[in-house]
Amino acid sequence: MKIVFMGTPDFAVPSLDAAAAGHEVTAVVTQPDRPAGRGGKTVISPVKARALQLGIPCLQPERVKSAEAMEMLESFSADVFVVAAYGQILSQKILDMPRLGCVNVHASLLPKYRGAAPIQWSIINGETVTGITIMQMDAGIDTGDMLLAKPVAIEPSDDAGSLHDKLAELGAHALTEALTLMASGRAVREPQDDSIATYAPMLTKETGRIDWNENPERVAGLVRGLSPRPCAWTQLDGEMFKIYSATVCSGESGTAGTPGEILAADSVNGIKVAGGGGGLLIHELQRQNGKRLQAGEFLRGNSLRLGAIFGCK
């Protein structure tokens, strides 16, 4: 089949490879090059980098719904547009262009976790299973009919980074299977049950603020769900601390205290903090303007006063 592939971040790269391995990818559409980092150096998207390696023409419209961009898309006479974390909303006219429509590689088991951040919210909310859904796109936000779904376990050791990588690879396998079904006319569309839909809203800085009154399981889930970025965070004496890794203290012994209170800090066990109904051990953190460090390494160069309370401005 002739495919136009639309994607931008690392998550989409395995799906691009999968599409190119079995079909003719006539063009890649990705976000424009943007300045990034402290130096403001212009960088290209991971999808553009891979497209250049594969020798596939790459389009980067500021607005994919502009007349010029839509004229270009129509000129490819594609059988299907494949979308994986592209970052722009497609108009109905674009959705109707390909012979077989547009399909999306979505990182959840729809209709759960529609929206911008399904990977992070599945961990934050304590899910034990997620997956990939290949969806026939419509004008709604992740509301189209499902073509294929592949589950994967969320392990207790998973954070958003590791789960992202699992789902990126699973997405490529699922896309390969879905495109084969579509090419042979055997794809079956299954409508989503809107009554059980959940939403995964865009992450903001405030999403990551730790509420130490929450139970430790919830705080640990927030930390895992936002690691390695944008990261859960807290404050101490007006300084921000990012928390990359934390686990719930086993048992209740030695965890009583004001929520957010630093109860213990040693290089072997980490930094013990009181929460709502238990304690949390911080294993990896970053002080404002500092480096990301394991707790033991952090404590060799930084002192934390026992009894100080995280969360105080």
C-alpha positions as CSV (number, residue, x, y, z in Angstrom):
1,M,0.0,0.0,0.0
2,K,1.0,3.6,-0.5
3,I,1.3,5.3,2.9
4,V,1.8,8.8,4.2
5,F,3.2,8.6,7.7
6,M,2.6,11.3,10.3
7,G,4.6,11.3,13.5
8,T,7.1,13.3,15.5
9,P,8.7,11.9,18.7
10,D,10.7,8.7,19.5
11,F,7.5,6.8,20.1
12,A,6.6,7.0,16.4
13,V,10.0,5.8,15.0
14,P,9.4,2.0,15.3
15,S,6.0,2.4,13.7
16,L,7.6,4.3,10.8
17,D,10.1,1.5,10.4
18,A,7.3,-1.0,10.4
19,A,5.3,0.8,7.8
20,A,8.4,1.3,5.6
21,A,9.3,-2.4,5.9
22,G,6.2,-3.7,4.3
23,H,4.7,-0.9,2.3
24,E,5.6,2.2,0.2
25,V,5.9,5.2,2.5
26,T,5.7,8.0,-0.1
27,A,6.2,10.8,2.4
28,V,6.6,11.6,6.1
29,V,4.9,14.5,7.8
30,T,6.4,15.8,11.1
31,Q,6.5,18.9,13.2
32,P,8.8,21.7,12.1
33,D,12.3,21.9,13.5
34,R,12.3,23.7,16.9
35,P,14.9,25.3,19.2
36,A,15.5,23.1,22.2
37,G,17.7,23.0,25.3
38,R,19.4,25.9,27.2
39,G,21.3,26.9,24.1
40,G,18.2,27.1,21.9
41,K,19.9,25.0,19.2
42,T,17.5,24.0,16.5
43,V,16.8,20.3,16.5
44,I,14.9,18.0,14.1
45,S,12.3,15.5,15.3
46,P,13.3,11.8,15.8
47,V,10.8,10.9,13.0
48,K,12.5,13.3,10.6
49,A,15.9,11.9,11.5
50,R,14.7,8.4,10.7
51,A,13.0,9.5,7.5
52,L,16.2,11.1,6.2
53,Q,18.0,7.8,7.0
54,L,15.4,5.9,5.0
55,G,15.5,8.4,2.1
56,I,11.8,9.3,2.5
57,P,10.7,12.9,1.6
58,C,9.7,14.8,4.7
59,L,7.1,17.6,5.0
60,Q,7.0,20.0,8.0
61,P,4.0,22.3,7.7
62,E,3.4,24.7,10.5
63,R,-0.3,24.0,10.0
64,V,-1.2,20.7,8.4
65,K,-4.7,22.1,7.7
66,S,-3.3,24.9,5.6
67,A,-4.4,24.9,1.9
68,E,-0.8,24.3,0.8
69,A,-0.3,21.4,3.1
70,M,-3.6,19.7,2.2
71,E,-2.9,20.1,-1.5
72,M,0.5,18.4,-1.0
73,L,-1.1,15.6,1.0
74,E,-3.7,15.0,-1.7
75,S,-1.1,14.8,-4.4
76,F,0.3,11.6,-2.9
77,S,-2.9,9.6,-3.7
78,A,-2.2,7.5,-0.6
79,D,-4.1,4.4,0.3
80,V,-3.8,5.2,4.0
81,F,-2.4,7.9,6.3
82,V,-0.7,6.4,9.4
83,V,-0.6,8.7,12.4
84,A,1.6,8.1,15.5
85,A,2.0,11.0,18.0
86,Y,2.1,13.6,15.3
87,G,1.0,16.6,17.4
88,Q,-1.5,18.3,15.2
89,I,-5.3,17.7,14.7
90,L,-6.4,16.5,11.3
91,S,-9.4,18.1,9.6
92,Q,-12.2,16.0,8.2
93,K,-11.0,16.8,4.7
94,I,-7.6,15.2,5.5
95,L,-9.2,12.2,7.2
96,D,-11.2,11.6,4.0
97,M,-8.3,11.9,1.6
98,P,-6.8,8.4,1.6
99,R,-8.7,5.5,0.0
100,L,-8.7,3.6,3.4
101,G,-8.8,6.6,5.6
102,C,-6.4,7.4,8.5
103,V,-5.3,5.1,11.3
104,N,-3.7,6.0,14.6
105,V,-1.2,4.1,16.8
106,H,-2.6,5.0,20.2
107,A,-0.8,4.0,23.5
108,S,-3.7,2.7,25.5
109,L,-6.5,0.1,25.3
110,L,-9.3,2.3,24.1
111,P,-11.7,3.6,25.1
112,K,-9.6,4.0,28.3
113,Y,-7.2,6.9,28.3
114,R,-8.2,8.9,25.3
115,G,-6.1,12.0,25.0
116,A,-2.6,13.4,25.2
117,A,-0.8,11.4,28.0
118,P,-2.2,7.8,28.2
119,I,1.2,6.3,29.2
120,Q,1.7,8.5,32.2
121,W,-1.9,8.5,33.4
122,S,-2.1,4.7,33.3
123,I,0.7,4.4,35.7
124,I,-0.4,7.3,37.9
125,N,-3.8,5.7,38.3
126,G,-2.4,2.4,39.3
127,E,-3.3,0.3,36.2
128,T,-1.6,-3.0,35.8
129,V,-2.4,-3.5,32.1
130,T,-2.3,-1.2,29.2
131,G,-1.6,-1.7,25.5
132,I,-1.8,-0.4,22.0
133,T,-4.9,0.3,19.9
134,I,-4.8,0.7,16.2
135,M,-7.8,3.0,15.6
136,Q,-9.6,4.2,12.5
137,M,-9.5,8.0,13.0
138,D,-12.6,10.2,13.0
139,A,-13.1,13.8,13.9
140,G,-13.2,13.2,17.7
141,I,-10.3,12.9,20.1
142,D,-9.4,9.2,20.0
143,T,-13.0,8.2,19.4
144,G,-12.8,6.2,16.2
145,D,-13.5,2.6,15.6
146,M,-10.9,0.1,16.8
147,L,-9.1,-2.2,14.3
148,L,-6.8,-4.0,16.6
149,A,-5.7,-4.0,20.3
150,K,-2.6,-5.5,21.9
151,P,-2.3,-5.6,25.7
152,V,0.9,-5.4,27.8
153,A,1.4,-5.7,31.5
154,I,2.5,-2.7,33.5
155,E,5.2,-4.1,35.8
156,P,5.8,-2.7,39.3
157,S,9.3,-1.7,38.1
158,D,7.9,0.3,35.1
159,D,8.0,4.0,34.9
160,A,6.8,6.2,32.1
161,G,10.1,5.8,30.3
162,S,10.3,2.1,30.3
163,L,6.6,1.7,29.5
164,H,6.9,4.2,26.6
165,D,9.6,2.0,25.1
166,K,7.6,-1.2,25.4
167,L,4.6,0.4,23.8
168,A,6.6,2.0,21.0
169,E,7.8,-1.5,20.0
170,L,4.3,-3.1,20.5
171,G,2.8,-0.3,18.4
172,A,5.1,-1.2,15.5
173,H,4.0,-4.9,15.7
174,A,0.3,-4.0,16.0
175,L,0.6,-1.6,13.0
176,T,2.2,-4.2,10.9
177,E,-0.7,-6.6,11.6
178,A,-3.4,-4.0,11.1
179,L,-1.9,-2.8,7.8
180,T,-1.8,-6.5,6.5
181,L,-5.5,-6.8,7.5
182,M,-6.4,-3.6,5.7
183,A,-4.5,-4.4,2.6
184,S,-6.3,-7.8,2.3
185,G,-9.7,-6.3,3.1
186,R,-10.0,-8.3,6.3
187,A,-9.9,-5.5,8.8
188,V,-12.9,-5.4,11.1
189,R,-14.0,-2.1,12.7
190,E,-15.2,-2.3,16.3
191,P,-17.0,0.8,17.7
192,Q,-15.8,2.1,21.1
193,D,-18.1,2.0,24.1
194,D,-18.2,5.7,25.0
195,S,-19.9,4.9,28.3
196,I,-16.6,3.4,29.7
197,A,-14.3,6.0,28.2
198,T,-11.7,7.7,30.3
199,Y,-9.5,10.7,29.5
200,A,-5.7,11.3,29.8
201,P,-5.3,15.1,29.8
202,M,-2.2,16.9,28.9
203,L,0.4,17.0,31.6
204,T,1.2,20.4,33.2
205,K,3.8,21.4,35.8
206,E,1.1,21.3,38.5
207,T,0.4,17.6,37.6
208,G,3.7,16.7,39.1
209,R,3.4,18.6,42.4
210,I,3.5,15.9,45.2
211,D,0.7,16.1,47.8
212,W,2.3,14.4,50.8
213,N,-1.2,14.0,52.4
214,E,-1.9,11.4,49.7
215,N,-1.3,7.7,50.6
216,P,2.3,6.6,49.7
217,E,1.0,4.2,46.9
218,R,-0.5,7.2,45.1
219,V,2.6,9.3,45.5
220,A,4.8,6.4,44.3
221,G,2.5,6.0,41.3
222,L,2.8,9.7,40.5
223,V,6.6,9.5,40.7
224,R,6.7,6.5,38.4
225,G,4.2,7.9,36.0
226,L,6.1,11.1,35.5
227,S,9.6,9.7,35.4
228,P,11.9,10.5,33.6
229,R,9.9,13.6,32.5
230,P,8.3,15.9,33.2
231,C,8.9,14.5,36.7
232,A,7.2,14.7,40.0
233,W,8.4,17.4,42.3
234,T,8.2,19.0,45.7
235,Q,9.6,22.0,47.5
236,L,11.8,22.5,50.6
237,D,12.7,26.0,51.9
238,G,11.7,27.5,48.6
239,E,13.8,25.1,46.5
240,M,12.4,22.6,44.0
241,F,13.4,19.0,44.2
242,K,12.5,16.6,41.4
243,I,11.8,13.0,42.4
244,Y,12.7,10.3,39.8
245,S,12.3,7.1,41.8
246,A,10.5,6.2,45.1
247,T,8.9,3.2,46.7
248,V,6.5,2.6,49.5
249,C,8.0,1.7,52.8
250,S,7.3,-1.9,53.8
251,G,5.2,-2.0,57.0
252,E,4.3,1.0,59.2
253,S,7.3,1.0,61.5
254,G,9.0,4.3,61.7
255,T,6.8,6.1,59.2
256,A,4.7,8.2,61.5
257,G,5.1,11.9,61.1
258,T,3.7,15.1,59.5
259,P,3.0,14.4,55.8
260,G,6.2,15.5,53.9
261,E,8.4,15.2,57.0
262,I,11.9,13.8,56.4
263,L,12.2,10.9,58.9
264,A,15.5,9.4,57.9
265,A,18.2,9.9,55.3
266,D,21.1,7.5,54.7
267,S,23.1,6.4,51.7
268,V,21.9,2.7,52.0
269,N,18.2,3.0,52.4
270,G,17.5,6.4,50.8
271,I,15.4,9.2,52.1
272,K,12.4,8.3,54.2
273,V,9.4,10.7,54.0
274,A,6.1,10.5,55.9
275,G,3.0,10.4,53.8
276,G,-0.7,10.0,54.5
277,G,-0.9,6.7,56.3
278,G,2.6,5.4,55.6
279,G,6.0,6.3,54.4
280,L,7.9,6.7,51.1
281,L,11.5,6.0,50.3
282,I,13.1,8.3,47.8
283,H,15.8,6.6,45.8
284,E,16.7,9.1,43.1
285,L,16.2,12.9,43.0
286,Q,17.6,16.2,41.7
287,R,18.0,19.4,43.6
288,Q,17.1,22.6,41.8
289,N,20.0,23.5,39.4
290,G,21.7,20.3,40.5
291,K,22.3,16.9,38.9
292,R,20.0,13.9,38.9
293,L,21.5,11.6,41.6
294,Q,20.9,8.4,43.4
295,A,19.9,9.1,47.0
296,G,23.2,7.8,48.4
297,E,25.3,10.0,46.1
298,F,23.0,12.9,46.7
299,L,23.5,12.6,50.5
300,R,27.2,12.5,50.2
301,G,27.1,16.1,48.8
302,N,23.9,17.5,50.3
303,S,22.5,17.5,53.8
304,L,18.8,17.1,54.6
305,R,17.7,18.1,58.0
306,L,15.6,15.5,59.8
307,G,12.2,16.9,60.7
308,A,12.2,19.3,57.7
309,I,9.0,19.1,55.7
310,F,8.8,18.7,52.0
311,G,6.0,20.6,50.4
312,C,6.6,23.8,52.4
313,K,7.4,26.8,50.2
